[in-house]
Amino acid sequence: MKTLVIGGNGFIGTNLTDALLAAGHQVSVFDRYPSRYKEPNASVNYLVGDIGNHGAIEEAVNGIDWVFHLAYTSLPQTSNDDPVYDVRSNVADTVQLLQCCRNSKVKKIIFISSGGTVYGIPQKLPIAEDHPTEPICSYGISKLAIEKYLHLFHKLWGLEYVVARISNPYGEQQNPYAQQGAIGVFLGNIVQGKPITIWGDGSVVRDYVYVQDTVKALVMAAEFQPKEKDHRIFNIGSGIGLSLNQIIDEIKLAVDMPVNVQYMPARPVDVPANVLDISRANNELQWHTEVSLNKGVKRTWKWVKTIHQKNHAQAASI
Ligand SMILES: NC(=O)c1ccc[n+]([C@@H]2O[C@H](COP(=O)([O-])OP(=O)(O)OC[C@H]3O[C@@H](n4cnc5c(N)ncnc54)[C@H](O)[C@@H]3O)[C@@H](O)[C@H]2O)c1
């Protein structure tokens, strides 16, 4: 298939690009920045641009079969600071993208939504796709709004789509020096000899899924050929809830450096627990996770150390 990965130079996007190439697909990447850590792949057609540039998006989707939409301008923690920007840059520009996909007769759009925020505070665990959606951050609301537009475009104009509500992915290519992505950030702090900061008492429970399992789900979601009545929204996680304190214990087993933890006051956007029910993706996409947390954290740690050593070597040579 001819595929376009919008936001393909980010954490999930670079892993997805590799998975698509490995599955024999043609890949174009549309992103406003190059990849932070990965050298360009000679087999990929890279397009530089912003999703807000409608002409560029129109050209990019022309002749494409599958569009993966991963670009996002907001984060759960900070989206409430500027909800207008969130709506303009994510909802409005995505609806414009859907128009272009419709005009270009794209076969399917795969949208990366958020299993961690669209449901809000869970009424029961694990959370299935039909759980009420009451997000407590603008990011969750904008993701949900885009899901609704996908449904609308499908009903009105037959644009096919799948939504992947991803939990907490971790793994190679996740920026270890950033603010979000607990496992990546914790490993980034450890490799720099800094303490790990935990917001709250460490009892917050999340569902961590290894990135290569995640992108496998995205490829399977694209291959999935739903009939009219079939589901198009899937939770993608491990289905296992672990507290931050349990994650720290797991990390201590995986790394070969000291692990120091400092506890800070809890943040209001953090729901106390989030664990996804992944049985729909298991049964209907035939997707299953393959990499255990222990193995995934070890692989990620190896990658974080390599990146850190490379950064050090570069800084020393300047
Ligand atoms: N990482 C997570 O914890 C997580 C969890 C659930 C859902 N998601 C969603 O998955 C998607 C990918 O996340 P990620 O962690 O790989 O993020 P990322 O920030 O690593 O990658 C996003 C990429 O999109 C590009 N981008 C952003 N805005 C753009 C724009 N306006 N025009 C063109 N390119 C733009 C960025 O340059 C970046 O390369 C996002 O939609 C995110 O909301 C992420």
The ligand as a Tripos MOL2 file, in Angstrom:
@<TRIPOS>MOLECULE
LIG
   44    48     1     0     0
SMALL
NO_CHARGES

@<TRIPOS>ATOM
      1 N1          3.3410    9.2380   23.5090 N.am      1 LIG1
      2 C1          2.2460    9.0280   24.2140 C.2       1 LIG1
      3 O1          2.2960    8.8250   25.4340 O.2       1 LIG1
      4 C2          0.9060    8.9910   23.5230 C.ar      1 LIG1
      5 C3         -0.1810    8.3640   24.1450 C.ar      1 LIG1
      6 C4         -1.4120    8.3350   23.4810 C.ar      1 LIG1
      7 C5         -1.5470    8.9600   22.2530 C.ar      1 LIG1
      8 N2         -0.4810    9.6030   21.7080 N.ar      1 LIG1
      9 C6         -0.6550   10.2620   20.4170 C.3       1 LIG1
     10 O2          0.1700    9.6280   19.4730 O.3       1 LIG1
     11 C7          0.5810   10.5680   18.4870 C.3       1 LIG1
     12 C8          2.0950   10.5210   18.3320 C.3       1 LIG1
     13 O3          2.6760   10.7950   19.6010 O.3       1 LIG1
     14 P1          4.2360   10.7590   19.8310 P.3       1 LIG1
     15 O4          4.4450   10.3970   21.2520 O.co2     1 LIG1
     16 O5          4.9160    9.9950   18.7520 O.co2     1 LIG1
     17 O6          4.5500   12.3200   19.6850 O.3       1 LIG1
     18 P2          5.8630   13.0390   19.1460 P.3       1 LIG1
     19 O7          5.7750   14.4430   19.6380 O.co2     1 LIG1
     20 O8          7.0740   12.2470   19.4300 O.co2     1 LIG1
     21 O9          5.6220   13.0090   17.5720 O.3       1 LIG1
     22 C9          4.6940   13.8320   16.9530 C.3       1 LIG1
     23 C10         5.2840   14.2940   15.6280 C.3       1 LIG1
     24 O10         4.3150   15.1400   15.0130 O.3       1 LIG1
     25 C11         4.9620   16.2530   14.4820 C.3       1 LIG1
     26 N3          4.0070   17.3510   14.4770 N.ar      1 LIG1
     27 C12         3.3870   17.9160   15.5320 C.ar      1 LIG1
     28 N4          2.5750   18.9090   15.1330 N.ar      1 LIG1
     29 C13         2.6770   18.9580   13.7920 C.ar      1 LIG1
     30 C14         2.0900   19.7770   12.8080 C.ar      1 LIG1
     31 N5          1.2390   20.7470   13.1270 N.pl3     1 LIG1
     32 N6          2.4150   19.5660   11.5130 N.ar      1 LIG1
     33 C15         3.2930   18.5800   11.1650 C.ar      1 LIG1
     34 N7          3.8940   17.7780   12.0640 N.ar      1 LIG1
     35 C16         3.5860   17.9760   13.3620 C.ar      1 LIG1
     36 C17         6.1370   16.5440   15.3970 C.3       1 LIG1
     37 O11         7.1580   17.2550   14.7330 O.3       1 LIG1
     38 C18         6.5570   15.1220   15.7870 C.3       1 LIG1
     39 O12         7.5780   14.6290   14.9370 O.3       1 LIG1
     40 C19         0.0370   11.9190   18.9360 C.3       1 LIG1
     41 O13        -1.1630   12.1580   18.2620 O.3       1 LIG1
     42 C20        -0.2290   11.7180   20.4090 C.3       1 LIG1
     43 O14        -1.2620   12.5720   20.8630 O.3       1 LIG1
     44 C21         0.7410    9.6120   22.3000 C.ar      1 LIG1
@<TRIPOS>BOND
     1     1     2 1
     2     2     3 2
     3     2     4 1
     4     4     5 ar
     5     4    44 ar
     6     5     6 ar
     7     6     7 ar
     8     7     8 ar
     9     8     9 1
    10     8    44 ar
    11     9    10 1
    12     9    42 1
    13    10    11 1
    14    11    12 1
    15    11    40 1
    16    12    13 1
    17    13    14 1
    18    14    15 2
    19    14    16 1
    20    14    17 1
    21    17    18 1
    22    18    19 2
    23    18    20 1
    24    18    21 1
    25    21    22 1
    26    22    23 1
    27    23    24 1
    28    23    38 1
    29    24    25 1
    30    25    26 1
    31    25    36 1
    32    26    27 ar
    33    26    35 ar
    34    27    28 ar
    35    28    29 ar
    36    29    30 ar
    37    29    35 ar
    38    30    31 1
    39    30    32 ar
    40    32    33 ar
    41    33    34 ar
    42    34    35 ar
    43    36    37 1
    44    36    38 1
    45    38    39 1
    46    40    41 1
    47    40    42 1
    48    42    43 1
@<TRIPOS>SUBSTRUCTURE
     1 LIG1         1 GROUP 0 **** ****
